[in-house]
Amino acid sequence: MKIYIISSTHAATGGTELLQQLCYQMRKMSVNALMYYTEKYDGSNVKNKFELMYNNPVSDIIEDDTTIIVPETEIDFIFKLKTYSGNIIIWWLSVDNYYGFQKSGCGFLRKLYRTIKHNRNKILFKKCIHCVQSQYAYEYLHDKISVHDSKIHYLSDYINDAYLNYTFINKCDKEDIILYNPKKGYSFTKKLINSVKEYTWVPLEGMSNSQMIEAMSKAKVYVDFGNHPGKDRIPRETAFFGCCIITGLRGAAFNSTDIPILAKYKIEDKIENIEIIHEIIKTCISNYDKCINDFSEYRQMIINEKRKFIDDVAALFVLDSKII
């Protein structure tokens, strides 16, 4: 059976790369998987970044009585397939981005638009099979949408091989550097930067993989007070390279499964907590050799994720397939 993996092309992100990784892994297991793009592929960011890396075949049609895998941000695409009667799998790479991509208009009209679309989608959700990348997504489907457990399957991801294949740097080479993602929770992080001035802050922005590796190898701390729409990659990448991780409590960071770090490293992003966070940062930097051991289990989980991903793909789509 053919399996079409639906993807946008306008941004080469962790999400669009994960769709490539799934197609690539399926084909290694002799599954007839193909990419189908909702926008022009030639000259796109996705083609430019991922084609040489994964070399997945592309289809410009979707045959009936097949299987399609749709990320949560492309759910509207399902309703364009008016005569399609095959299997539909929704892969929840996030929760928050599903809502973000539903926005239209402003004020009352936007809220009404989102409500109508979401109510329509909830009917679809009960009929589809769901794969989830995070515990956060599982809880959303199970608790908020009342999707039955039998229709929810775990299919996570792993950090890029460019990172996994890199030898972890010696702890002695670490510097008093704090990393942050300026695209996630920056309004609060900026206040933190203005308060914690004794250390160097480095934004993870506009970097190649090699530049990211160099920055993460040098830093002692990574802070992330964003919304954590799913099991984000940058917290895992920085943890893999020996950074102490400090997060807020939003989205996937709230549970202890998606970001399994000690509760003392998860602090609500409130102004009155800035001094507390400052003290945690100082402790992580001044007692780095001790504090980094608090993240050993998290790093081991990250190291094991690629093997787990391969096993999940095999179980779901190859060995007595559970969902097709």
Contacts in CASP RR format, 6 or more apart in sequence:
PFRMAT RR
TARGET T0000
AUTHOR 0000-0000-0000
METHOD contacts of the structure
MODEL  1
MKIYIISSTHAATGGTELLQQLCYQMRKMSVNALMYYTEKYDGSNVKNKF
ELMYNNPVSDIIEDDTTIIVPETEIDFIFKLKTYSGNIIIWWLSVDNYYG
FQKSGCGFLRKLYRTIKHNRNKILFKKCIHCVQSQYAYEYLHDKISVHDS
KIHYLSDYINDAYLNYTFINKCDKEDIILYNPKKGYSFTKKLINSVKEYT
WVPLEGMSNSQMIEAMSKAKVYVDFGNHPGKDRIPRETAFFGCCIITGLR
GAAFNSTDIPILAKYKIEDKIENIEIIHEIIKTCISNYDKCINDFSEYRQ
MIINEKRKFIDDVAALFVLDSKII
1 32 0 8 1.000
1 66 0 8 1.000
1 67 0 8 1.000
1 324 0 8 1.000
2 32 0 8 1.000
2 33 0 8 1.000
2 34 0 8 1.000
2 63 0 8 1.000
2 66 0 8 1.000
2 67 0 8 1.000
3 26 0 8 1.000
3 31 0 8 1.000
3 32 0 8 1.000
3 33 0 8 1.000
3 34 0 8 1.000
3 66 0 8 1.000
3 67 0 8 1.000
3 68 0 8 1.000
3 69 0 8 1.000
3 317 0 8 1.000
3 324 0 8 1.000
4 33 0 8 1.000
4 34 0 8 1.000
4 35 0 8 1.000
4 36 0 8 1.000
4 59 0 8 1.000
4 62 0 8 1.000
4 66 0 8 1.000
4 67 0 8 1.000
4 68 0 8 1.000
4 69 0 8 1.000
5 19 0 8 1.000
5 22 0 8 1.000
5 23 0 8 1.000
5 33 0 8 1.000
5 34 0 8 1.000
5 35 0 8 1.000
5 36 0 8 1.000
5 68 0 8 1.000
5 69 0 8 1.000
6 19 0 8 1.000
6 36 0 8 1.000
6 37 0 8 1.000
6 38 0 8 1.000
6 68 0 8 1.000
6 69 0 8 1.000
6 70 0 8 1.000
6 71 0 8 1.000
6 74 0 8 1.000
6 77 0 8 1.000
7 16 0 8 1.000
7 19 0 8 1.000
7 20 0 8 1.000
7 35 0 8 1.000
7 36 0 8 1.000
7 37 0 8 1.000
7 38 0 8 1.000
7 46 0 8 1.000
7 71 0 8 1.000
7 74 0 8 1.000
8 16 0 8 1.000
8 37 0 8 1.000
8 38 0 8 1.000
8 39 0 8 1.000
8 46 0 8 1.000
8 73 0 8 1.000
8 74 0 8 1.000
9 16 0 8 1.000
9 37 0 8 1.000
9 38 0 8 1.000
9 39 0 8 1.000
9 40 0 8 1.000
9 41 0 8 1.000
9 44 0 8 1.000
9 45 0 8 1.000
9 46 0 8 1.000
9 47 0 8 1.000
10 39 0 8 1.000
10 44 0 8 1.000
10 45 0 8 1.000
10 46 0 8 1.000
11 45 0 8 1.000
11 46 0 8 1.000
12 45 0 8 1.000
12 46 0 8 1.000
12 48 0 8 1.000
12 49 0 8 1.000
12 50 0 8 1.000
14 233 0 8 1.000
15 71 0 8 1.000
15 93 0 8 1.000
16 46 0 8 1.000
16 50 0 8 1.000
17 49 0 8 1.000
17 50 0 8 1.000
17 160 0 8 1.000
18 93 0 8 1.000
18 133 0 8 1.000
18 157 0 8 1.000
19 35 0 8 1.000
19 69 0 8 1.000
19 71 0 8 1.000
19 91 0 8 1.000
20 35 0 8 1.000
20 46 0 8 1.000
20 50 0 8 1.000
20 53 0 8 1.000
20 54 0 8 1.000
20 56 0 8 1.000
21 54 0 8 1.000
21 157 0 8 1.000
21 158 0 8 1.000
21 309 0 8 1.000
22 33 0 8 1.000
22 69 0 8 1.000
22 91 0 8 1.000
22 155 0 8 1.000
22 313 0 8 1.000
23 33 0 8 1.000
23 34 0 8 1.000
23 35 0 8 1.000
23 54 0 8 1.000
23 56 0 8 1.000
24 54 0 8 1.000
24 55 0 8 1.000
24 56 0 8 1.000
25 309 0 8 1.000
25 310 0 8 1.000
25 313 0 8 1.000
26 33 0 8 1.000
26 313 0 8 1.000
26 317 0 8 1.000
27 33 0 8 1.000
27 56 0 8 1.000
27 57 0 8 1.000
29 313 0 8 1.000
29 314 0 8 1.000
29 317 0 8 1.000
29 318 0 8 1.000
30 318 0 8 1.000
31 317 0 8 1.000
31 318 0 8 1.000
33 56 0 8 1.000
34 56 0 8 1.000
34 57 0 8 1.000
34 58 0 8 1.000
34 59 0 8 1.000
35 56 0 8 1.000
35 57 0 8 1.000
35 58 0 8 1.000
35 59 0 8 1.000
36 58 0 8 1.000
36 59 0 8 1.000
36 60 0 8 1.000
36 62 0 8 1.000
36 68 0 8 1.000
37 44 0 8 1.000
37 46 0 8 1.000
37 58 0 8 1.000
38 74 0 8 1.000
38 77 0 8 1.000
41 47 0 8 1.000
41 58 0 8 1.000
62 68 0 8 1.000
62 81 0 8 1.000
62 84 0 8 1.000
64 83 0 8 1.000
64 84 0 8 1.000
64 85 0 8 1.000
64 86 0 8 1.000
65 85 0 8 1.000
65 86 0 8 1.000
66 86 0 8 1.000
66 87 0 8 1.000
67 86 0 8 1.000
67 87 0 8 1.000
67 88 0 8 1.000
67 89 0 8 1.000
67 324 0 8 1.000
68 78 0 8 1.000
68 81 0 8 1.000
68 84 0 8 1.000
68 86 0 8 1.000
68 87 0 8 1.000
68 88 0 8 1.000
68 89 0 8 1.000
69 89 0 8 1.000
69 91 0 8 1.000
69 131 0 8 1.000
70 77 0 8 1.000
70 78 0 8 1.000
70 88 0 8 1.000
70 89 0 8 1.000
70 90 0 8 1.000
70 91 0 8 1.000
71 90 0 8 1.000
71 91 0 8 1.000
71 92 0 8 1.000
71 93 0 8 1.000
72 90 0 8 1.000
72 91 0 8 1.000
72 92 0 8 1.000
72 93 0 8 1.000
72 94 0 8 1.000
72 95 0 8 1.000
72 97 0 8 1.000
72 98 0 8 1.000
73 93 0 8 1.000
73 94 0 8 1.000
73 97 0 8 1.000
73 98 0 8 1.000
73 101 0 8 1.000
75 90 0 8 1.000
75 98 0 8 1.000
75 121 0 8 1.000
75 124 0 8 1.000
76 117 0 8 1.000
78 84 0 8 1.000
78 88 0 8 1.000
78 124 0 8 1.000
79 120 0 8 1.000
87 129 0 8 1.000
87 323 0 8 1.000
87 324 0 8 1.000
88 124 0 8 1.000
88 127 0 8 1.000
88 128 0 8 1.000
88 129 0 8 1.000
89 128 0 8 1.000
89 129 0 8 1.000
89 130 0 8 1.000
89 131 0 8 1.000
89 323 0 8 1.000
89 324 0 8 1.000
90 125 0 8 1.000
90 128 0 8 1.000
90 129 0 8 1.000
90 130 0 8 1.000
90 131 0 8 1.000
91 130 0 8 1.000
91 131 0 8 1.000
91 132 0 8 1.000
91 133 0 8 1.000
91 155 0 8 1.000
92 98 0 8 1.000
92 130 0 8 1.000
92 131 0 8 1.000
92 132 0 8 1.000
92 133 0 8 1.000
92 134 0 8 1.000
92 137 0 8 1.000
92 140 0 8 1.000
92 141 0 8 1.000
93 133 0 8 1.000
93 137 0 8 1.000
93 157 0 8 1.000
93 230 0 8 1.000
94 133 0 8 1.000
94 134 0 8 1.000
94 137 0 8 1.000
94 229 0 8 1.000
94 230 0 8 1.000
95 134 0 8 1.000
95 136 0 8 1.000
95 137 0 8 1.000
95 140 0 8 1.000
95 229 0 8 1.000
95 230 0 8 1.000
95 251 0 8 1.000
95 252 0 8 1.000
96 227 0 8 1.000
96 229 0 8 1.000
96 230 0 8 1.000
96 251 0 8 1.000
97 229 0 8 1.000
99 114 0 8 1.000
102 113 0 8 1.000
102 114 0 8 1.000
102 117 0 8 1.000
102 118 0 8 1.000
103 110 0 8 1.000
103 114 0 8 1.000
104 110 0 8 1.000
104 113 0 8 1.000
104 114 0 8 1.000
105 113 0 8 1.000
122 145 0 8 1.000
125 141 0 8 1.000
125 145 0 8 1.000
125 147 0 8 1.000
126 145 0 8 1.000
126 146 0 8 1.000
126 147 0 8 1.000
128 151 0 8 1.000
129 151 0 8 1.000
129 153 0 8 1.000
129 323 0 8 1.000
130 141 0 8 1.000
130 147 0 8 1.000
130 151 0 8 1.000
130 152 0 8 1.000
130 153 0 8 1.000
131 152 0 8 1.000
131 153 0 8 1.000
131 154 0 8 1.000
131 155 0 8 1.000
131 316 0 8 1.000
131 323 0 8 1.000
132 138 0 8 1.000
132 141 0 8 1.000
132 152 0 8 1.000
132 153 0 8 1.000
132 154 0 8 1.000
132 155 0 8 1.000
133 155 0 8 1.000
133 156 0 8 1.000
133 157 0 8 1.000
133 230 0 8 1.000
133 231 0 8 1.000
134 156 0 8 1.000
134 230 0 8 1.000
134 231 0 8 1.000
134 252 0 8 1.000
134 257 0 8 1.000
134 258 0 8 1.000
135 252 0 8 1.000
135 255 0 8 1.000
135 257 0 8 1.000
135 258 0 8 1.000
136 228 0 8 1.000
136 230 0 8 1.000
136 231 0 8 1.000
136 251 0 8 1.000
136 252 0 8 1.000
136 254 0 8 1.000
136 255 0 8 1.000
136 258 0 8 1.000
137 230 0 8 1.000
138 152 0 8 1.000
138 154 0 8 1.000
139 255 0 8 1.000
141 147 0 8 1.000
141 152 0 8 1.000
142 149 0 8 1.000
142 152 0 8 1.000
153 312 0 8 1.000
153 316 0 8 1.000
153 322 0 8 1.000
153 323 0 8 1.000
154 312 0 8 1.000
155 309 0 8 1.000
155 312 0 8 1.000
155 313 0 8 1.000
155 316 0 8 1.000
156 231 0 8 1.000
156 305 0 8 1.000
156 308 0 8 1.000
156 309 0 8 1.000
156 312 0 8 1.000
157 231 0 8 1.000
157 233 0 8 1.000
157 305 0 8 1.000
157 309 0 8 1.000
158 164 0 8 1.000
158 302 0 8 1.000
158 305 0 8 1.000
158 306 0 8 1.000
158 308 0 8 1.000
158 309 0 8 1.000
159 233 0 8 1.000
159 236 0 8 1.000
159 237 0 8 1.000
159 240 0 8 1.000
159 302 0 8 1.000
159 305 0 8 1.000
160 209 0 8 1.000
160 233 0 8 1.000
160 237 0 8 1.000
161 306 0 8 1.000
162 209 0 8 1.000
162 210 0 8 1.000
162 213 0 8 1.000
163 209 0 8 1.000
163 212 0 8 1.000
163 213 0 8 1.000
163 237 0 8 1.000
163 240 0 8 1.000
163 241 0 8 1.000
164 240 0 8 1.000
164 303 0 8 1.000
164 306 0 8 1.000
166 213 0 8 1.000
166 241 0 8 1.000
168 240 0 8 1.000
168 241 0 8 1.000
168 242 0 8 1.000
169 217 0 8 1.000
169 218 0 8 1.000
169 241 0 8 1.000
169 242 0 8 1.000
171 242 0 8 1.000
171 288 0 8 1.000
171 289 0 8 1.000
171 292 0 8 1.000
173 217 0 8 1.000
173 218 0 8 1.000
174 218 0 8 1.000
174 219 0 8 1.000
174 220 0 8 1.000
174 242 0 8 1.000
174 288 0 8 1.000
175 200 0 8 1.000
175 218 0 8 1.000
175 219 0 8 1.000
175 220 0 8 1.000
176 199 0 8 1.000
176 200 0 8 1.000
176 220 0 8 1.000
176 285 0 8 1.000
177 199 0 8 1.000
177 200 0 8 1.000
177 201 0 8 1.000
177 202 0 8 1.000
177 215 0 8 1.000
177 218 0 8 1.000
177 219 0 8 1.000
177 220 0 8 1.000
177 221 0 8 1.000
178 196 0 8 1.000
178 199 0 8 1.000
178 200 0 8 1.000
178 201 0 8 1.000
178 202 0 8 1.000
178 219 0 8 1.000
178 220 0 8 1.000
178 221 0 8 1.000
178 222 0 8 1.000
178 223 0 8 1.000
178 281 0 8 1.000
178 285 0 8 1.000
179 201 0 8 1.000
179 202 0 8 1.000
179 203 0 8 1.000
179 204 0 8 1.000
179 215 0 8 1.000
179 216 0 8 1.000
179 219 0 8 1.000
179 221 0 8 1.000
179 222 0 8 1.000
179 223 0 8 1.000
179 238 0 8 1.000
179 243 0 8 1.000
180 186 0 8 1.000
180 189 0 8 1.000
180 193 0 8 1.000
180 201 0 8 1.000
180 202 0 8 1.000
180 203 0 8 1.000
180 204 0 8 1.000
180 222 0 8 1.000
180 223 0 8 1.000
180 224 0 8 1.000
181 203 0 8 1.000
181 204 0 8 1.000
181 205 0 8 1.000
181 224 0 8 1.000
181 226 0 8 1.000
181 234 0 8 1.000
182 189 0 8 1.000
182 203 0 8 1.000
182 204 0 8 1.000
182 205 0 8 1.000
183 205 0 8 1.000
184 224 0 8 1.000
184 225 0 8 1.000
184 226 0 8 1.000
184 227 0 8 1.000
184 228 0 8 1.000
184 232 0 8 1.000
184 234 0 8 1.000
185 224 0 8 1.000
185 225 0 8 1.000
185 226 0 8 1.000
185 227 0 8 1.000
185 269 0 8 1.000
188 225 0 8 1.000
188 226 0 8 1.000
188 269 0 8 1.000
189 223 0 8 1.000
189 225 0 8 1.000
191 271 0 8 1.000
191 274 0 8 1.000
192 223 0 8 1.000
192 225 0 8 1.000
192 274 0 8 1.000
192 277 0 8 1.000
192 278 0 8 1.000
193 201 0 8 1.000
195 274 0 8 1.000
195 275 0 8 1.000
195 278 0 8 1.000
196 277 0 8 1.000
196 278 0 8 1.000
196 281 0 8 1.000
199 281 0 8 1.000
199 285 0 8 1.000
202 215 0 8 1.000
202 219 0 8 1.000
204 212 0 8 1.000
204 215 0 8 1.000
204 216 0 8 1.000
204 234 0 8 1.000
207 215 0 8 1.000
212 237 0 8 1.000
213 241 0 8 1.000
216 222 0 8 1.000
216 237 0 8 1.000
216 238 0 8 1.000
216 240 0 8 1.000
216 241 0 8 1.000
216 242 0 8 1.000
216 243 0 8 1.000
217 241 0 8 1.000
219 238 0 8 1.000
219 241 0 8 1.000
219 243 0 8 1.000
220 243 0 8 1.000
220 244 0 8 1.000
220 284 0 8 1.000
220 285 0 8 1.000
220 288 0 8 1.000
221 243 0 8 1.000
221 244 0 8 1.000
221 245 0 8 1.000
221 246 0 8 1.000
221 281 0 8 1.000
221 284 0 8 1.000
221 285 0 8 1.000
222 234 0 8 1.000
222 235 0 8 1.000
222 238 0 8 1.000
222 239 0 8 1.000
222 243 0 8 1.000
222 244 0 8 1.000
222 245 0 8 1.000
222 246 0 8 1.000
223 246 0 8 1.000
223 247 0 8 1.000
223 277 0 8 1.000
223 281 0 8 1.000
224 232 0 8 1.000
224 234 0 8 1.000
224 235 0 8 1.000
224 245 0 8 1.000
224 246 0 8 1.000
224 247 0 8 1.000
224 248 0 8 1.000
224 253 0 8 1.000
225 247 0 8 1.000
225 248 0 8 1.000
225 250 0 8 1.000
225 269 0 8 1.000
226 247 0 8 1.000
226 248 0 8 1.000
226 250 0 8 1.000
226 253 0 8 1.000
226 269 0 8 1.000
227 250 0 8 1.000
227 251 0 8 1.000
228 247 0 8 1.000
228 248 0 8 1.000
228 250 0 8 1.000
228 251 0 8 1.000
228 252 0 8 1.000
228 253 0 8 1.000
228 254 0 8 1.000
228 258 0 8 1.000
228 259 0 8 1.000
229 251 0 8 1.000
229 252 0 8 1.000
230 251 0 8 1.000
230 252 0 8 1.000
230 258 0 8 1.000
231 252 0 8 1.000
231 258 0 8 1.000
231 259 0 8 1.000
232 252 0 8 1.000
235 245 0 8 1.000
235 247 0 8 1.000
235 259 0 8 1.000
236 302 0 8 1.000
236 305 0 8 1.000
238 245 0 8 1.000
239 245 0 8 1.000
239 295 0 8 1.000
239 298 0 8 1.000
239 299 0 8 1.000
239 302 0 8 1.000
240 299 0 8 1.000
240 302 0 8 1.000
240 303 0 8 1.000
242 292 0 8 1.000
242 295 0 8 1.000
242 299 0 8 1.000
244 265 0 8 1.000
244 284 0 8 1.000
244 288 0 8 1.000
244 291 0 8 1.000
244 292 0 8 1.000
244 294 0 8 1.000
244 295 0 8 1.000
245 259 0 8 1.000
245 261 0 8 1.000
245 265 0 8 1.000
245 295 0 8 1.000
245 298 0 8 1.000
246 265 0 8 1.000
246 266 0 8 1.000
246 267 0 8 1.000
246 277 0 8 1.000
246 280 0 8 1.000
246 281 0 8 1.000
246 284 0 8 1.000
247 253 0 8 1.000
247 259 0 8 1.000
247 261 0 8 1.000
247 265 0 8 1.000
247 266 0 8 1.000
247 267 0 8 1.000
248 266 0 8 1.000
248 267 0 8 1.000
248 268 0 8 1.000
248 269 0 8 1.000
249 266 0 8 1.000
249 267 0 8 1.000
249 268 0 8 1.000
249 269 0 8 1.000
250 269 0 8 1.000
252 258 0 8 1.000
252 259 0 8 1.000
253 259 0 8 1.000
253 266 0 8 1.000
256 263 0 8 1.000
259 266 0 8 1.000
259 298 0 8 1.000
260 297 0 8 1.000
260 298 0 8 1.000
260 301 0 8 1.000
261 294 0 8 1.000
261 295 0 8 1.000
261 298 0 8 1.000
262 294 0 8 1.000
264 280 0 8 1.000
265 280 0 8 1.000
265 294 0 8 1.000
267 273 0 8 1.000
267 276 0 8 1.000
267 277 0 8 1.000
267 280 0 8 1.000
283 291 0 8 1.000
284 291 0 8 1.000
315 322 0 8 1.000
316 322 0 8 1.000
316 323 0 8 1.000
317 323 0 8 1.000
317 324 0 8 1.000
END
